[in-house]
Amino acid sequence: MPWLDTVLIGIILISALISLARGFIREAFSLAIWILAFWISWSFFRDLQVHLQPWVGSPTVRLGLAFGALMLVTLVIGGLVNFLLIQLIEKSGMSGTDRFIGMIFGAARGVLLVSVLVLLAGLTTLPQEAWWHESRLVPYFQELALWLRDLLPQDLANYFQYASLSDIQRGLT
């Protein structure tokens, strides 16, 4: 097995094991908290930065501090709610099922993570390397990366370069 395939499988397994240990509810709620924190920060950081003007002179620093503060506050509050929710789950006796579903969620997250890494590799010359083409798994993740690339704005998507799965199978690059 090529070393790259071993690394890709390792990333997916580590993600699955972490989620097995944490459980689905904790993992899903954590993801929701991060999304909520980003949304709150993005929606309100411009409003908050105005209130920082007496203490911070630089507009760029004010915007960064406002965004970071909103993220931090939302993540802390969300973490406390997550902790309370997990206490309820553990008392209900559903922790085994929660952990199993968490493992499946973690494996899916690992596949997404590997796909994003393969997408980012498209910004470099890595897809032209011999060891990249020796991988049996990369072509499948490239297909997912191409799907992710197509979700990006066209001017940004043009920076990512790959051969498609059918091109690789035909021996084209």
OpenMM code with the backbone's topology and positions (N, CA, C; nanometers):
from openmm import Vec3, app, unit

residues = "MET PRO TRP LEU ASP THR VAL LEU ILE GLY ILE ILE LEU ILE SER ALA LEU ILE SER LEU ALA ARG GLY PHE ILE ARG GLU ALA PHE SER LEU ALA ILE TRP ILE LEU ALA PHE TRP ILE SER TRP SER PHE PHE ARG ASP LEU GLN VAL HIS LEU GLN PRO TRP VAL GLY SER PRO THR VAL ARG LEU GLY LEU ALA PHE GLY ALA LEU MET LEU VAL THR LEU VAL ILE GLY GLY LEU VAL ASN PHE LEU LEU ILE GLN LEU ILE GLU LYS SER GLY MET SER GLY THR ASP ARG PHE ILE GLY MET ILE PHE GLY ALA ALA ARG GLY VAL LEU LEU VAL SER VAL LEU VAL LEU LEU ALA GLY LEU THR THR LEU PRO GLN GLU ALA TRP TRP HIS GLU SER ARG LEU VAL PRO TYR PHE GLN GLU LEU ALA LEU TRP LEU ARG ASP LEU LEU PRO GLN ASP LEU ALA ASN TYR PHE GLN TYR ALA SER LEU SER ASP ILE GLN ARG GLY LEU THR".split()
positions = [
    Vec3(0.0855, -0.1177, 0.0000),
    Vec3(0.0000, 0.0000, 0.0000),
    Vec3(0.0897, 0.1235, 0.0000),
    Vec3(0.0656, 0.2164, -0.0923),
    Vec3(0.1460, 0.3393, -0.0944),
    Vec3(0.1328, 0.4159, 0.0377),
    Vec3(0.2398, 0.4852, 0.0743),
    Vec3(0.2416, 0.5556, 0.2031),
    Vec3(0.1322, 0.6613, 0.2124),
    Vec3(0.0993, 0.7245, 0.1014),
    Vec3(-0.0041, 0.8279, 0.1031),
    Vec3(-0.1401, 0.7686, 0.1406),
    Vec3(-0.1699, 0.6488, 0.0899),
    Vec3(-0.2956, 0.5828, 0.1260),
    Vec3(-0.2999, 0.5521, 0.2753),
    Vec3(-0.1871, 0.5111, 0.3313),
    Vec3(-0.1793, 0.4832, 0.4748),
    Vec3(-0.2081, 0.6096, 0.5552),
    Vec3(-0.1526, 0.7222, 0.5128),
    Vec3(-0.1766, 0.8494, 0.5817),
    Vec3(-0.3244, 0.8882, 0.5721),
    Vec3(-0.3834, 0.8742, 0.4542),
    Vec3(-0.5240, 0.9110, 0.4356),
    Vec3(-0.6159, 0.8239, 0.5218),
    Vec3(-0.5904, 0.6944, 0.5239),
    Vec3(-0.6697, 0.6041, 0.6082),
    Vec3(-0.6488, 0.6381, 0.7551),
    Vec3(-0.5254, 0.6721, 0.7925),
    Vec3(-0.4956, 0.7101, 0.9306),
    Vec3(-0.5744, 0.8326, 0.9743),
    Vec3(-0.5844, 0.9325, 0.8889),
    Vec3(-0.6607, 1.0539, 0.9216),
    Vec3(-0.8076, 1.0192, 0.9464),
    Vec3(-0.8631, 0.9355, 0.8607),
    Vec3(-1.0038, 0.8969, 0.8759),
    Vec3(-1.0239, 0.8156, 1.0034),
    Vec3(-0.9329, 0.7214, 1.0312),
    Vec3(-0.9448, 0.6395, 1.1525),
    Vec3(-0.9303, 0.7225, 1.2795),
    Vec3(-0.8369, 0.8149, 1.2808),
    Vec3(-0.8188, 0.9009, 1.3992),
    Vec3(-0.9447, 0.9838, 1.4237),
    Vec3(-1.0009, 1.0385, 1.3179),
    Vec3(-1.1242, 1.1159, 1.3322),
    Vec3(-1.2371, 1.0279, 1.3856),
    Vec3(-1.2481, 0.9052, 1.3333),
    Vec3(-1.3529, 0.8131, 1.3797),
    Vec3(-1.3324, 0.7757, 1.5260),
    Vec3(-1.2075, 0.7506, 1.5658),
    Vec3(-1.1799, 0.7132, 1.7051),
    Vec3(-1.2068, 0.8285, 1.8015),
    Vec3(-1.1721, 0.9490, 1.7618),
    Vec3(-1.2011, 1.0657, 1.8465),
    Vec3(-1.3522, 1.0784, 1.8666),
    Vec3(-1.4273, 1.0615, 1.7589),
    Vec3(-1.5727, 1.0724, 1.7695),
    Vec3(-1.6332, 0.9549, 1.8448),
    Vec3(-1.5708, 0.8385, 1.8361),
    Vec3(-1.6158, 0.7238, 1.9151),
    Vec3(-1.6013, 0.7551, 2.0634),
    Vec3(-1.4909, 0.8162, 2.0999),
    Vec3(-1.4671, 0.8507, 2.2401),
    Vec3(-1.5603, 0.9624, 2.2871),
    Vec3(-1.5881, 1.0569, 2.2015),
    Vec3(-1.6692, 1.1727, 2.2417),
    Vec3(-1.8186, 1.1504, 2.2250),
    Vec3(-1.8596, 1.0738, 2.1255),
    Vec3(-2.0011, 1.0502, 2.1000),
    Vec3(-2.0581, 1.1481, 1.9988),
    Vec3(-2.1676, 1.1067, 1.9361),
    Vec3(-2.2278, 1.1855, 1.8291),
    Vec3(-2.2844, 1.3180, 1.8789),
    Vec3(-2.3571, 1.3136, 1.9893),
    Vec3(-2.4220, 1.4357, 2.0378),
    Vec3(-2.3180, 1.5439, 2.0641),
    Vec3(-2.2109, 1.5075, 2.1306),
    Vec3(-2.1059, 1.6052, 2.1612),
    Vec3(-2.0416, 1.6565, 2.0326),
    Vec3(-2.0134, 1.5657, 1.9404),
    Vec3(-1.9500, 1.6055, 1.8141),
    Vec3(-2.0425, 1.6955, 1.7315),
    Vec3(-2.1672, 1.6542, 1.7167),
    Vec3(-2.2615, 1.7324, 1.6363),
    Vec3(-2.2881, 1.8679, 1.7004),
    Vec3(-2.3048, 1.8687, 1.8319),
    Vec3(-2.3311, 1.9951, 1.9002),
    Vec3(-2.2089, 2.0864, 1.8930),
    Vec3(-2.0899, 2.0287, 1.9036),
    Vec3(-1.9675, 2.1091, 1.8914),
    Vec3(-1.9580, 2.1730, 1.7531),
    Vec3(-1.9884, 2.0953, 1.6505),
    Vec3(-1.9869, 2.1491, 1.5145),
    Vec3(-2.0896, 2.2615, 1.5006),
    Vec3(-2.2088, 2.2396, 1.5550),
    Vec3(-2.3131, 2.3428, 1.5490),
    Vec3(-2.2698, 2.4691, 1.6234),
    Vec3(-2.2023, 2.4524, 1.7362),
    Vec3(-2.1546, 2.5681, 1.8134),
    Vec3(-2.0520, 2.6472, 1.7323),
    Vec3(-1.9597, 2.5778, 1.6662),
    Vec3(-1.8593, 2.6468, 1.5847),
    Vec3(-1.9257, 2.7235, 1.4701),
    Vec3(-2.0228, 2.6610, 1.4057),
    Vec3(-2.0939, 2.7287, 1.2963),
    Vec3(-2.1688, 2.8505, 1.3496),
    Vec3(-2.2372, 2.8333, 1.4625),
    Vec3(-2.3094, 2.9443, 1.5248),
    Vec3(-2.2137, 3.0563, 1.5664),
    Vec3(-2.1000, 3.0192, 1.6245),
    Vec3(-2.0018, 3.1195, 1.6679),
    Vec3(-1.9501, 3.1993, 1.5485),
    Vec3(-1.9219, 3.1306, 1.4386),
    Vec3(-1.8746, 3.2006, 1.3197),
    Vec3(-1.9838, 3.2933, 1.2665),
    Vec3(-2.1083, 3.2451, 1.2620),
    Vec3(-2.2185, 3.3262, 1.2109),
    Vec3(-2.2404, 3.4497, 1.2982),
    Vec3(-2.2431, 3.4307, 1.4303),
    Vec3(-2.2618, 3.5441, 1.5213),
    Vec3(-2.1480, 3.6442, 1.5050),
    Vec3(-2.0262, 3.5938, 1.4996),
    Vec3(-1.9101, 3.6823, 1.4857),
    Vec3(-1.9165, 3.7602, 1.3549),
    Vec3(-1.9459, 3.6905, 1.2463),
    Vec3(-1.9516, 3.7552, 1.1156),
    Vec3(-2.0657, 3.8566, 1.1085),
    Vec3(-2.1763, 3.8257, 1.1732),
    Vec3(-2.2936, 3.9136, 1.1673),
    Vec3(-2.2795, 4.0399, 1.2516),
    Vec3(-2.2056, 4.0319, 1.3627),
    Vec3(-2.2075, 4.1419, 1.4587),
    Vec3(-2.0722, 4.2061, 1.4896),
    Vec3(-1.9630, 4.1597, 1.4290),
    Vec3(-1.8326, 4.2161, 1.4658),
    Vec3(-1.8187, 4.3623, 1.4248),
    Vec3(-1.8837, 4.4027, 1.3174),
    Vec3(-1.8764, 4.5434, 1.2758),
    Vec3(-1.9477, 4.6338, 1.3772),
    Vec3(-2.0587, 4.5836, 1.4326),
    Vec3(-2.1320, 4.6606, 1.5341),
    Vec3(-2.0516, 4.6715, 1.6635),
    Vec3(-1.9867, 4.5633, 1.7030),
    Vec3(-1.9105, 4.5632, 1.8279),
    Vec3(-1.7848, 4.6488, 1.8176),
    Vec3(-1.7215, 4.6509, 1.7029),
    Vec3(-1.5954, 4.7248, 1.6889),
    Vec3(-1.6131, 4.8736, 1.7167),
    Vec3(-1.7316, 4.9270, 1.6930),
    Vec3(-1.7590, 5.0685, 1.7206),
    Vec3(-1.7418, 5.0977, 1.8696),
    Vec3(-1.7835, 5.0041, 1.9537),
    Vec3(-1.7746, 5.0221, 2.0989),
    Vec3(-1.6313, 5.0090, 2.1512),
    Vec3(-1.5411, 4.9562, 2.0693),
    Vec3(-1.4007, 4.9420, 2.1093),
    Vec3(-1.3174, 5.0638, 2.0707),
    Vec3(-1.3756, 5.1564, 1.9986),
    Vec3(-1.3034, 5.2726, 1.9469),
    Vec3(-1.2310, 5.3538, 2.0545),
    Vec3(-1.2886, 5.3763, 2.1737),
    Vec3(-1.2159, 5.4546, 2.2745),
    Vec3(-1.0862, 5.3878, 2.3221),
    Vec3(-1.0767, 5.2568, 2.3110),
    Vec3(-0.9600, 5.1853, 2.3640),
    Vec3(-0.8626, 5.1385, 2.2564),
    Vec3(-0.9113, 5.1183, 2.1333),
    Vec3(-0.8264, 5.0654, 2.0262),
    Vec3(-0.8335, 5.1612, 1.9080),
    Vec3(-0.7184, 5.2147, 1.8685),
    Vec3(-0.7146, 5.3138, 1.7618),
    Vec3(-0.7230, 5.2549, 1.6219),
    Vec3(-0.6601, 5.1421, 1.5991),
    Vec3(-0.6536, 5.0830, 1.4656),
    Vec3(-0.7855, 5.0143, 1.4289),
    Vec3(-0.8469, 5.0535, 1.3166),
    Vec3(-0.9717, 4.9885, 1.2747),
    Vec3(-0.9543, 4.8386, 1.2486),
    Vec3(-0.8403, 4.8008, 1.1923),
    Vec3(-0.8154, 4.6597, 1.1637),
    Vec3(-0.8074, 4.5786, 1.2923),
    Vec3(-0.7363, 4.6307, 1.3909),
    Vec3(-0.7243, 4.5618, 1.5194),
    Vec3(-0.8605, 4.5555, 1.5882),
    Vec3(-0.9371, 4.6642, 1.5805),
    Vec3(-1.0715, 4.6658, 1.6409),
    Vec3(-1.1602, 4.5576, 1.5802),
    Vec3(-1.1573, 4.5471, 1.4477),
    Vec3(-1.2384, 4.4451, 1.3807),
    Vec3(-1.1955, 4.3047, 1.4232),
    Vec3(-1.0643, 4.2826, 1.4283),
    Vec3(-1.0128, 4.1519, 1.4703),
    Vec3(-1.0494, 4.1184, 1.6138),
    Vec3(-1.0347, 4.2164, 1.7026),
    Vec3(-1.0705, 4.1945, 1.8432),
    Vec3(-1.2203, 4.1685, 1.8588),
    Vec3(-1.3018, 4.2432, 1.7873),
    Vec3(-1.4469, 4.2241, 1.7958),
    Vec3(-1.4856, 4.0847, 1.7469),
    Vec3(-1.4291, 4.0440, 1.6347),
    Vec3(-1.4588, 3.9112, 1.5807),
    Vec3(-1.4136, 3.8036, 1.6790),
    Vec3(-1.2905, 3.8150, 1.7281),
    Vec3(-1.2370, 3.7163, 1.8222),
    Vec3(-1.3160, 3.7103, 1.9520),
    Vec3(-1.3557, 3.8255, 2.0041),
    Vec3(-1.4320, 3.8285, 2.1295),
    Vec3(-1.5677, 3.7615, 2.1121),
    Vec3(-1.6343, 3.7901, 2.0019),
    Vec3(-1.7640, 3.7266, 1.9772),
    Vec3(-1.7496, 3.5753, 1.9606),
    Vec3(-1.6442, 3.5319, 1.8907),
    Vec3(-1.6189, 3.3881, 1.8771),
    Vec3(-1.5972, 3.3253, 2.0139),
    Vec3(-1.5106, 3.3858, 2.0936),
    Vec3(-1.4759, 3.3303, 2.2244),
    Vec3(-1.5981, 3.3208, 2.3157),
    Vec3(-1.6745, 3.4267, 2.3247),
    Vec3(-1.7928, 3.4265, 2.4121),
    Vec3(-1.8932, 3.3204, 2.3661),
    Vec3(-1.9173, 3.3127, 2.2357),
    Vec3(-2.0121, 3.2138, 2.1844),
    Vec3(-1.9628, 3.0720, 2.2096),
    Vec3(-1.8326, 3.0470, 2.1890),
    Vec3(-1.7779, 2.9133, 2.2118),
    Vec3(-1.7831, 2.8743, 2.3592),
    Vec3(-1.7568, 2.9673, 2.4489),
    Vec3(-1.7617, 2.9370, 2.5927),
    Vec3(-1.9052, 2.9051, 2.6354),
    Vec3(-1.9996, 2.9877, 2.5960),
    Vec3(-2.1401, 2.9623, 2.6314),
    Vec3(-2.1871, 2.8308, 2.5685),
    Vec3(-2.1526, 2.8096, 2.4430),
    Vec3(-2.1893, 2.6842, 2.3764),
    Vec3(-2.1261, 2.5635, 2.4429),
    Vec3(-2.0016, 2.5768, 2.4875),
    Vec3(-1.9345, 2.4676, 2.5577),
    Vec3(-2.0034, 2.4322, 2.6881),
    Vec3(-2.0499, 2.5321, 2.7595),
    Vec3(-2.1233, 2.5069, 2.8843),
    Vec3(-2.2554, 2.4352, 2.8564),
    Vec3(-2.3274, 2.4786, 2.7548),
    Vec3(-2.4528, 2.4122, 2.7174),
    Vec3(-2.4239, 2.2691, 2.6727),
    Vec3(-2.3174, 2.2498, 2.5960),
    Vec3(-2.2771, 2.1168, 2.5505),
    Vec3(-2.2481, 2.0265, 2.6702),
    Vec3(-2.1771, 2.0771, 2.7691),
    Vec3(-2.1452, 1.9996, 2.8894),
    Vec3(-2.2732, 1.9539, 2.9594),
    Vec3(-2.3689, 2.0444, 2.9745),
    Vec3(-2.4954, 2.0090, 3.0399),
    Vec3(-2.5732, 1.9054, 2.9589),
    Vec3(-2.5719, 1.9197, 2.8275),
    Vec3(-2.6402, 1.8243, 2.7407),
    Vec3(-2.5779, 1.6856, 2.7524),
    Vec3(-2.4464, 1.6785, 2.7564),
    Vec3(-2.3767, 1.5501, 2.7685),
    Vec3(-2.4085, 1.4848, 2.9025),
    Vec3(-2.4197, 1.5633, 3.0077),
    Vec3(-2.4554, 1.5072, 3.1388),
    Vec3(-2.5923, 1.4391, 3.1311),
    Vec3(-2.6866, 1.4991, 3.0601),
    Vec3(-2.8187, 1.4383, 3.0431),
    Vec3(-2.8113, 1.3087, 2.9628),
    Vec3(-2.7309, 1.3084, 2.8566),
    Vec3(-2.7163, 1.1895, 2.7716),
    Vec3(-2.6573, 1.0745, 2.8528),
    Vec3(-2.5525, 1.1023, 2.9301),
    Vec3(-2.4872, 0.9967, 3.0070),
    Vec3(-2.5805, 0.9396, 3.1132),
    Vec3(-2.6659, 1.0207, 3.1703),
    Vec3(-2.7605, 0.9727, 3.2718),
    Vec3(-2.8742, 0.8918, 3.2092),
    Vec3(-2.9002, 0.9134, 3.0801),
    Vec3(-3.0099, 0.8430, 3.0139),
    Vec3(-2.9721, 0.7015, 2.9720),
    Vec3(-2.8438, 0.6679, 2.9718),
    Vec3(-2.8006, 0.5338, 2.9330),
    Vec3(-2.7854, 0.5143, 2.7837),
    Vec3(-2.7909, 0.6200, 2.7052),
    Vec3(-2.7778, 0.6097, 2.5599),
    Vec3(-2.6340, 0.6265, 2.5125),
    Vec3(-2.5386, 0.6228, 2.6024),
    Vec3(-2.4021, 0.6576, 2.5634),
    Vec3(-2.3419, 0.5592, 2.4629),
    Vec3(-2.3769, 0.4299, 2.4684),
    Vec3(-2.3221, 0.3332, 2.3724),
    Vec3(-2.3661, 0.3628, 2.2304),
    Vec3(-2.4947, 0.3856, 2.2129),
    Vec3(-2.5483, 0.4199, 2.0809),
    Vec3(-2.4919, 0.5534, 2.0339),
    Vec3(-2.4845, 0.6483, 2.1252),
    Vec3(-2.4309, 0.7804, 2.0936),
    Vec3(-2.2872, 0.7696, 2.0437),
    Vec3(-2.2085, 0.6856, 2.1078),
    Vec3(-2.0681, 0.6705, 2.0679),
    Vec3(-2.0548, 0.6002, 1.9325),
    Vec3(-2.1383, 0.4994, 1.9075),
    Vec3(-2.1329, 0.4295, 1.7793),
    Vec3(-2.1686, 0.5240, 1.6646),
    Vec3(-2.2772, 0.5982, 1.6818),
    Vec3(-2.3161, 0.6953, 1.5786),
    Vec3(-2.2076, 0.8023, 1.5661),
    Vec3(-2.1455, 0.8375, 1.6782),
    Vec3(-2.0345, 0.9324, 1.6756),
    Vec3(-1.9190, 0.8829, 1.5909),
    Vec3(-1.8900, 0.7518, 1.5991),
    Vec3(-1.7812, 0.6948, 1.5198),
    Vec3(-1.8105, 0.7098, 1.3704),
    Vec3(-1.9349, 0.6849, 1.3309),
    Vec3(-1.9729, 0.7001, 1.1899),
    Vec3(-1.9597, 0.8470, 1.1481),
    Vec3(-2.0066, 0.9368, 1.2339),
    Vec3(-1.9932, 1.0807, 1.2086),
    Vec3(-1.8458, 1.1185, 1.1946),
    Vec3(-1.7617, 1.0647, 1.2824),
    Vec3(-1.6189, 1.0952, 1.2783),
    Vec3(-1.5529, 1.0458, 1.1507),
    Vec3(-1.5933, 0.9277, 1.1046),
    Vec3(-1.5386, 0.8763, 0.9791),
    Vec3(-1.5790, 0.9671, 0.8630),
    Vec3(-1.7047, 1.0119, 0.8630),
    Vec3(-1.7504, 1.1041, 0.7578),
    Vec3(-1.6739, 1.2356, 0.7646),
    Vec3(-1.6500, 1.2840, 0.8872),
    Vec3(-1.5718, 1.4069, 0.9033),
    Vec3(-1.4291, 1.3854, 0.8520),
    Vec3(-1.3730, 1.2675, 0.8776),
    Vec3(-1.2391, 1.2364, 0.8286),
    Vec3(-1.2329, 1.2361, 0.6768),
    Vec3(-1.3353, 1.1802, 0.6133),
    Vec3(-1.3418, 1.1801, 0.4666),
    Vec3(-1.3487, 1.3238, 0.4151),
    Vec3(-1.4294, 1.4066, 0.4797),
    Vec3(-1.4386, 1.5475, 0.4403),
    Vec3(-1.3050, 1.6188, 0.4607),
    Vec3(-1.2389, 1.5925, 0.5727),
    Vec3(-1.1090, 1.6542, 0.6005),
    Vec3(-1.0063, 1.6152, 0.4948),
    Vec3(-0.9999, 1.4869, 0.4615),
    Vec3(-0.9060, 1.4415, 0.3587),
    Vec3(-0.9405, 1.5067, 0.2248),
    Vec3(-1.0689, 1.5175, 0.1940),
    Vec3(-1.1102, 1.5811, 0.0679),
    Vec3(-1.0678, 1.7271, 0.0626),
    Vec3(-1.0796, 1.7976, 0.1746),
    Vec3(-1.0360, 1.9379, 0.1798),
    Vec3(-0.8843, 1.9460, 0.1642),
    Vec3(-0.8103, 1.8536, 0.2267),
    Vec3(-0.6642, 1.8526, 0.2113),
    Vec3(-0.6252, 1.8261, 0.0664),
    Vec3(-0.6958, 1.7340, 0.0012),
    Vec3(-0.6694, 1.7066, -0.1403),
    Vec3(-0.7062, 1.8293, -0.2240),
    Vec3(-0.8150, 1.8960, -0.1887),
    Vec3(-0.8528, 2.0199, -0.2577),
    Vec3(-0.7410, 2.1228, -0.2460),
    Vec3(-0.6910, 2.1428, -0.1244),
    Vec3(-0.5832, 2.2400, -0.1032),
    Vec3(-0.4550, 2.1989, -0.1752),
    Vec3(-0.4322, 2.0687, -0.1886),
    Vec3(-0.3148, 2.0219, -0.2623),
    Vec3(-0.3220, 2.0652, -0.4081),
    Vec3(-0.4438, 2.0877, -0.4582),
    Vec3(-0.4606, 2.1348, -0.5950),
    Vec3(-0.4066, 2.2743, -0.6186),
    Vec3(-0.3737, 2.3455, -0.5111),
    Vec3(-0.3106, 2.4770, -0.5233),
    Vec3(-0.1601, 2.4652, -0.5428),
    Vec3(-0.1083, 2.3444, -0.5253),
    Vec3(0.0357, 2.3200, -0.5331),
    Vec3(0.0656, 2.2286, -0.6517),
    Vec3(0.1893, 2.1855, -0.6594),
    Vec3(0.2281, 2.0903, -0.7641),
    Vec3(0.2190, 1.9457, -0.7164),
    Vec3(0.1679, 1.9225, -0.5953),
    Vec3(0.1586, 1.7859, -0.5425),
    Vec3(0.0839, 1.6898, -0.6352),
    Vec3(-0.0267, 1.7308, -0.6991),
    Vec3(-0.0966, 1.6366, -0.7861),
    Vec3(-0.0156, 1.5900, -0.9079),
    Vec3(0.0989, 1.6525, -0.9335),
    Vec3(0.1833, 1.6073, -1.0440),
    Vec3(0.2940, 1.5118, -0.9981),
    Vec3(0.3078, 1.4926, -0.8675),
    Vec3(0.4128, 1.4056, -0.8140),
    Vec3(0.3815, 1.2593, -0.8443),
    Vec3(0.4862, 1.1774, -0.8598),
    Vec3(0.4690, 1.0349, -0.8899),
    Vec3(0.3967, 0.9626, -0.7763),
    Vec3(0.4342, 0.9912, -0.6509),
    Vec3(0.3713, 0.9225, -0.5374),
    Vec3(0.2232, 0.9562, -0.5262),
    Vec3(0.1835, 1.0730, -0.5751),
    Vec3(0.0422, 1.1117, -0.5762),
    Vec3(-0.0352, 1.0188, -0.6701),
    Vec3(0.0252, 0.9917, -0.7867),
    Vec3(-0.0392, 0.9061, -0.8865),
    Vec3(-0.0344, 0.7588, -0.8483),
    Vec3(0.0595, 0.7198, -0.7602),
    Vec3(0.0675, 0.5809, -0.7140),
    Vec3(-0.0446, 0.5468, -0.6168),
    Vec3(-0.1028, 0.6462, -0.5554),
    Vec3(-0.2079, 0.6242, -0.4565),
    Vec3(-0.3325, 0.5660, -0.5226),
    Vec3(-0.3921, 0.4688, -0.4556),
    Vec3(-0.5176, 0.4124, -0.5045),
    Vec3(-0.6381, 0.4911, -0.4534),
    Vec3(-0.6211, 0.5647, -0.3437),
    Vec3(-0.7324, 0.6372, -0.2822),
    Vec3(-0.7458, 0.7813, -0.3306),
    Vec3(-0.6354, 0.8447, -0.3647),
    Vec3(-0.6384, 0.9864, -0.4035),
    Vec3(-0.7372, 1.0149, -0.5166),
    Vec3(-0.7470, 0.9306, -0.6192),
    Vec3(-0.8437, 0.9629, -0.7251),
    Vec3(-0.9873, 0.9785, -0.6744),
    Vec3(-1.0252, 0.8987, -0.5766),
    Vec3(-1.1611, 0.9090, -0.5223),
    Vec3(-1.1775, 1.0372, -0.4409),
    Vec3(-1.0737, 1.0726, -0.3654),
    Vec3(-1.0797, 1.1971, -0.2891),
    Vec3(-1.0696, 1.3177, -0.3819),
    Vec3(-1.0010, 1.3019, -0.4948),
    Vec3(-0.9960, 1.4104, -0.5927),
    Vec3(-1.1342, 1.4373, -0.6498),
    Vec3(-1.2121, 1.3320, -0.6702),
    Vec3(-1.3488, 1.3516, -0.7189),
    Vec3(-1.4297, 1.4327, -0.6178),
    Vec3(-1.4141, 1.4025, -0.4887),
    Vec3(-1.4811, 1.4817, -0.3849),
    Vec3(-1.4263, 1.6241, -0.3820),
    Vec3(-1.2946, 1.6378, -0.3996),
    Vec3(-1.2328, 1.7706, -0.4009),
    Vec3(-1.2837, 1.8527, -0.5198),
    Vec3(-1.3007, 1.7881, -0.6339),
    Vec3(-1.3549, 1.8587, -0.7505),
    Vec3(-1.4983, 1.9048, -0.7242),
    Vec3(-1.5758, 1.8212, -0.6545),
    Vec3(-1.7118, 1.8600, -0.6182),
    Vec3(-1.7083, 1.9811, -0.5246),
    Vec3(-1.6169, 1.9795, -0.4264),
    Vec3(-1.6021, 2.0937, -0.3355),
    Vec3(-1.5567, 2.2181, -0.4117),
    Vec3(-1.4635, 2.1982, -0.5052),
    Vec3(-1.4135, 2.3109, -0.5853),
    Vec3(-1.5266, 2.3765, -0.6630),
    Vec3(-1.6180, 2.2944, -0.7140),
    Vec3(-1.7294, 2.3481, -0.7924),
    Vec3(-1.8264, 2.4301, -0.7077),
    Vec3(-1.8191, 2.4159, -0.5759),
    Vec3(-1.9028, 2.4958, -0.4862),
    Vec3(-1.8442, 2.6350, -0.4628),
    Vec3(-1.7166, 2.6530, -0.4981),
    Vec3(-1.6485, 2.7808, -0.4777),
    Vec3(-1.6825, 2.8780, -0.5903),
    Vec3(-1.6661, 3.0081, -0.5661),
    Vec3(-1.6810, 3.1047, -0.6758),
    Vec3(-1.5827, 3.0714, -0.7889),
    Vec3(-1.6247, 3.0919, -0.9123),
    Vec3(-1.5457, 3.0502, -1.0280),
    Vec3(-1.4058, 3.1104, -1.0298),
    Vec3(-1.3913, 3.2383, -0.9939),
    Vec3(-1.2586, 3.2998, -0.9980),
    Vec3(-1.1644, 3.2347, -0.8970),
    Vec3(-1.2161, 3.1843, -0.7867),
    Vec3(-1.1341, 3.1135, -0.6886),
    Vec3(-1.1123, 2.9685, -0.7309),
    Vec3(-1.2151, 2.9049, -0.7843),
    Vec3(-1.2070, 2.7645, -0.8250),
    Vec3(-1.1030, 2.7426, -0.9345),
    Vec3(-1.0762, 2.8439, -1.0160),
    Vec3(-0.9797, 2.8293, -1.1256),
    Vec3(-0.8375, 2.8036, -1.0776),
    Vec3(-0.8073, 2.8319, -0.9510),
    Vec3(-0.6724, 2.8106, -0.8981),
    Vec3(-0.6437, 2.6640, -0.8663),
    Vec3(-0.7459, 2.5800, -0.8560),
    Vec3(-0.7285, 2.4396, -0.8188),
    Vec3(-0.7182, 2.3549, -0.9449),
    Vec3(-0.6081, 2.2819, -0.9587),
    Vec3(-0.5835, 2.2040, -1.0797),
    Vec3(-0.5644, 2.0563, -1.0464),
    Vec3(-0.6410, 1.9699, -1.1145),
    Vec3(-0.6305, 1.8246, -1.0983),
    Vec3(-0.6596, 1.7583, -1.2312),
    Vec3(-0.6215, 1.6321, -1.2355),
    Vec3(-0.6716, 1.5454, -1.3405),
    Vec3(-0.7943, 1.4762, -1.2819),
    Vec3(-0.8961, 1.4520, -1.3630),
    Vec3(-1.0159, 1.3853, -1.3127),
    Vec3(-0.9876, 1.2366, -1.2939),
    Vec3(-1.0771, 1.1657, -1.2246),
    Vec3(-1.0616, 1.0227, -1.2004),
    Vec3(-1.0516, 0.9475, -1.3318),
    Vec3(-1.1346, 0.9828, -1.4294),
    Vec3(-1.1300, 0.9133, -1.5581),
    Vec3(-0.9980, 0.9399, -1.6301),
    Vec3(-0.9430, 1.0624, -1.6176),
    Vec3(-0.8129, 1.0927, -1.6782),
    Vec3(-0.7028, 1.0102, -1.6134),
    Vec3(-0.7056, 0.9986, -1.4812),
    Vec3(-0.6035, 0.9215, -1.4098),
    Vec3(-0.6136, 0.7746, -1.4479),
    Vec3(-0.7357, 0.7213, -1.4577),
    Vec3(-0.7539, 0.5811, -1.4934),
    Vec3(-0.7075, 0.5541, -1.6360),
    Vec3(-0.7178, 0.6539, -1.7241),
    Vec3(-0.6696, 0.6392, -1.8616),
    Vec3(-0.5208, 0.6667, -1.8728),
    Vec3(-0.4594, 0.7135, -1.7635),
    Vec3(-0.3162, 0.7412, -1.7651),
    Vec3(-0.2818, 0.8818, -1.8075),
    Vec3(-0.3796, 0.9704, -1.8146),
    Vec3(-0.3550, 1.1089, -1.8529),
    Vec3(-0.3306, 1.1926, -1.7288),
    Vec3(-0.2568, 1.3023, -1.7419),
    Vec3(-0.2361, 1.3949, -1.6297),
    Vec3(-0.2681, 1.5351, -1.6726),
] * unit.nanometer
topology = app.Topology()
chain = topology.addChain("A")
for resn in residues:
    res = topology.addResidue(resn, chain)
    for name in ("N", "CA", "C"):
        topology.addAtom(name, app.Element.getBySymbol(name[0]), res)
